[in-house]
């Protein structure tokens, strides 16, 4: 996994956590859902990169 990909994926995951927390704090269901989606996408991308690395 390249360092750039890892940083980008972690950034997306952290952005998702922040959106979800903000959605919780403001009772905004849309932000909370977007946050969960961003976190999941970041996690899936990291998993994909780890699988690619395993086959190198």
LOMARLUM-316980 format. One record per residue: residue in one letter; z negated, x negated, y of N, C-alpha, C in turn. Coordinates in steps of 0.05 Angstrom, whole numbers, plus 5000, padded with zeros to 4 digits. Atoms other than C-alpha are relative to their C-alpha. Layout:
<nodes>
<node residu="A" n_pz="Z" n_px="X" n_py="Y" ca_pz="Z" ca_px="X" ca_py="Y" c_pz="Z" c_px="X" c_py="Y"/>
...
</nodes>
This chain:
<nodes>
<node residu="X" n_pz="5000" n_px="4983" n_py="4977" ca_pz="5000" ca_px="5000" ca_py="5000" c_pz="5000" c_px="4982" c_py="5024"/>
<node residu="X" n_pz="4999" n_px="5017" n_py="4976" ca_pz="5019" ca_px="4970" ca_py="5066" c_pz="4977" c_px="5008" c_py="5019"/>
<node residu="X" n_pz="5022" n_px="4995" n_py="4982" ca_pz="4965" ca_px="4965" ca_py="5118" c_pz="5007" c_px="5021" c_py="5021"/>
<node residu="X" n_pz="4992" n_px="4979" n_py="4981" ca_pz="5005" ca_px="5007" ca_py="5167" c_pz="4998" c_px="5028" c_py="4989"/>
<node residu="X" n_pz="5001" n_px="4974" n_py="5013" ca_pz="5011" ca_px="5064" ca_py="5118" c_pz="4971" c_px="5009" c_py="4996"/>
<node residu="X" n_pz="5028" n_px="4994" n_py="5005" ca_pz="4937" ca_px="5060" ca_py="5101" c_pz="4986" c_px="5009" c_py="5026"/>
<node residu="X" n_pz="5012" n_px="4993" n_py="4974" ca_pz="4917" ca_px="5062" ca_py="5175" c_pz="5010" c_px="5027" c_py="5009"/>
<node residu="X" n_pz="4988" n_px="4974" n_py="4991" ca_pz="4965" ca_px="5120" ca_py="5190" c_pz="4988" c_px="5023" c_py="4984"/>
<node residu="X" n_pz="5011" n_px="4979" n_py="5017" ca_pz="4939" ca_px="5160" ca_py="5131" c_pz="4970" c_px="5005" c_py="5006"/>
<node residu="X" n_pz="5028" n_px="4997" n_py="4993" ca_pz="4866" ca_px="5147" ca_py="5149" c_pz="4997" c_px="5014" c_py="5027"/>
<node residu="X" n_pz="5000" n_px="4987" n_py="4973" ca_pz="4881" ca_px="5167" ca_py="5221" c_pz="5005" c_px="5030" c_py="4998"/>
<node residu="X" n_pz="4994" n_px="4971" n_py="5004" ca_pz="4910" ca_px="5233" ca_py="5197" c_pz="4975" c_px="5014" c_py="4988"/>
<node residu="X" n_pz="5025" n_px="4988" n_py="5013" ca_pz="4848" ca_px="5245" ca_py="5154" c_pz="4978" c_px="5003" c_py="5021"/>
<node residu="X" n_pz="5021" n_px="4999" n_py="4979" ca_pz="4801" ca_px="5229" ca_py="5212" c_pz="5006" c_px="5022" c_py="5021"/>
<node residu="X" n_pz="4992" n_px="4979" n_py="4981" ca_pz="4841" ca_px="5274" ca_py="5259" c_pz="4994" c_px="5027" c_py="4988"/>
<node residu="X" n_pz="5006" n_px="4975" n_py="5014" ca_pz="4834" ca_px="5329" ca_py="5208" c_pz="4970" c_px="5007" c_py="5000"/>
<node residu="X" n_pz="5029" n_px="4996" n_py="4999" ca_pz="4759" ca_px="5319" ca_py="5204" c_pz="4991" c_px="5009" c_py="5028"/>
<node residu="X" n_pz="5007" n_px="4994" n_py="4972" ca_pz="4754" ca_px="5322" ca_py="5280" c_pz="5008" c_px="5029" c_py="5006"/>
<node residu="X" n_pz="4990" n_px="4972" n_py="4995" ca_pz="4796" ca_px="5386" ca_py="5284" c_pz="4982" c_px="5020" c_py="4986"/>
<node residu="X" n_pz="5016" n_px="4982" n_py="5016" ca_pz="4755" ca_px="5418" ca_py="5229" c_pz="4972" c_px="5003" c_py="5013"/>
<node residu="X" n_pz="5026" n_px="4999" n_py="4987" ca_pz="4689" ca_px="5400" ca_py="5264" c_pz="5002" c_px="5016" c_py="5026"/>
<node residu="X" n_pz="4997" n_px="4986" n_py="4975" ca_pz="4715" ca_px="5426" ca_py="5330" c_pz="5004" c_px="5030" c_py="4995"/>
<node residu="X" n_pz="4997" n_px="4972" n_py="5008" ca_pz="4737" ca_px="5490" ca_py="5296" c_pz="4974" c_px="5013" c_py="4992"/>
<node residu="X" n_pz="5026" n_px="4990" n_py="5007" ca_pz="4668" ca_px="5498" ca_py="5267" c_pz="4983" c_px="5005" c_py="5025"/>
<node residu="X" n_pz="5017" n_px="4999" n_py="4976" ca_pz="4634" ca_px="5485" ca_py="5334" c_pz="5009" c_px="5023" c_py="5018"/>
<node residu="X" n_pz="4990" n_px="4979" n_py="4982" ca_pz="4678" ca_px="5534" ca_py="5372" c_pz="5007" c_px="5026" c_py="4986"/>
<node residu="X" n_pz="4994" n_px="4977" n_py="5017" ca_pz="4686" ca_px="5584" ca_py="5315" c_pz="5030" c_px="5007" c_py="5002"/>
<node residu="X" n_pz="4971" n_px="4997" n_py="4999" ca_pz="4762" ca_px="5574" ca_py="5319" c_pz="5011" c_px="4995" c_py="4972"/>
<node residu="X" n_pz="4991" n_px="5002" n_py="5028" ca_pz="4790" ca_px="5589" ca_py="5250" c_pz="5027" c_px="4985" c_py="4998"/>
<node residu="X" n_pz="4975" n_px="5014" n_py="5000" ca_pz="4859" ca_px="5562" ca_py="5268" c_pz="4997" c_px="4970" c_py="5000"/>
<node residu="X" n_pz="5005" n_px="5029" n_py="4999" ca_pz="4833" ca_px="5493" ca_py="5286" c_pz="4987" c_px="4991" c_py="4974"/>
<node residu="X" n_pz="5013" n_px="5008" n_py="5025" ca_pz="4789" ca_px="5492" ca_py="5224" c_pz="5020" c_px="4998" c_py="4978"/>
<node residu="X" n_pz="4980" n_px="5000" n_py="5020" ca_pz="4848" ca_px="5509" ca_py="5180" c_pz="5019" c_px="4976" c_py="5003"/>
<node residu="X" n_pz="4983" n_px="5023" n_py="4994" ca_pz="4892" ca_px="5457" ca_py="5214" c_pz="4986" c_px="4974" c_py="4992"/>
<node residu="X" n_pz="5016" n_px="5024" n_py="5007" ca_pz="4837" ca_px="5405" ca_py="5204" c_pz="5000" c_px="4996" c_py="4970"/>
<node residu="X" n_pz="5000" n_px="5002" n_py="5029" ca_pz="4832" ca_px="5420" ca_py="5130" c_pz="5027" c_px="4991" c_py="4990"/>
<node residu="X" n_pz="4973" n_px="5007" n_py="5008" ca_pz="4908" ca_px="5415" ca_py="5124" c_pz="5005" c_px="4971" c_py="5005"/>
<node residu="X" n_pz="4995" n_px="5028" n_py="4993" ca_pz="4910" ca_px="5348" ca_py="5160" c_pz="4984" c_px="4981" c_py="4981"/>
<node residu="X" n_pz="5016" n_px="5017" n_py="5018" ca_pz="4853" ca_px="5320" ca_py="5117" c_pz="5013" c_px="4999" c_py="4972"/>
<node residu="X" n_pz="4987" n_px="4999" n_py="5027" ca_pz="4888" ca_px="5342" ca_py="5053" c_pz="5025" c_px="4983" c_py="5000"/>
<node residu="X" n_pz="4975" n_px="5015" n_py="4999" ca_pz="4954" ca_px="5312" ca_py="5075" c_pz="4995" c_px="4970" c_py="5000"/>
<node residu="X" n_pz="5007" n_px="5029" n_py="4999" ca_pz="4922" ca_px="5245" ca_py="5091" c_pz="4990" c_px="4990" c_py="4973"/>
<node residu="X" n_pz="5010" n_px="5008" n_py="5026" ca_pz="4886" ca_px="5244" ca_py="5024" c_pz="5023" c_px="4999" c_py="4980"/>
<node residu="X" n_pz="4978" n_px="5001" n_py="5019" ca_pz="4950" ca_px="5261" ca_py="4986" c_pz="5018" c_px="4976" c_py="5004"/>
<node residu="X" n_pz="4984" n_px="5024" n_py="4994" ca_pz="4989" ca_px="5207" ca_py="5021" c_pz="4987" c_px="4975" c_py="4990"/>
<node residu="X" n_pz="5014" n_px="5023" n_py="5010" ca_pz="4936" ca_px="5156" ca_py="5004" c_pz="5002" c_px="4999" c_py="4969"/>
<node residu="X" n_pz="4997" n_px="5000" n_py="5029" ca_pz="4938" ca_px="5178" ca_py="4931" c_pz="5027" c_px="4992" c_py="4991"/>
<node residu="X" n_pz="4973" n_px="5008" n_py="5006" ca_pz="5013" ca_px="5171" ca_py="4930" c_pz="5005" c_px="4971" c_py="5003"/>
<node residu="X" n_pz="4998" n_px="5028" n_py="4996" ca_pz="5009" ca_px="5102" ca_py="4958" c_pz="4986" c_px="4984" c_py="4978"/>
<node residu="X" n_pz="5014" n_px="5014" n_py="5022" ca_pz="4958" ca_px="5081" ca_py="4906" c_pz="5015" c_px="5001" c_py="4974"/>
<node residu="X" n_pz="4984" n_px="4998" n_py="5024" ca_pz="5003" ca_px="5106" ca_py="4851" c_pz="5023" c_px="4981" c_py="5001"/>
<node residu="X" n_pz="4977" n_px="5019" n_py="4997" ca_pz="5062" ca_px="5067" ca_py="4879" c_pz="4990" c_px="4972" c_py="4996"/>
<node residu="X" n_pz="5011" n_px="5027" n_py="5003" ca_pz="5018" ca_px="5005" ca_py="4882" c_pz="4994" c_px="4993" c_py="4971"/>
<node residu="X" n_pz="5007" n_px="5004" n_py="5028" ca_pz="4997" ca_px="5014" ca_py="4810" c_pz="5024" c_px="4992" c_py="4983"/>
<node residu="X" n_pz="4976" n_px="5006" n_py="5015" ca_pz="5069" ca_px="5009" ca_py="4787" c_pz="5015" c_px="4976" c_py="5010"/>
<node residu="X" n_pz="4987" n_px="5024" n_py="4989" ca_pz="5087" ca_px="4947" ca_py="4827" c_pz="4995" c_px="4976" c_py="4982"/>
</nodes>
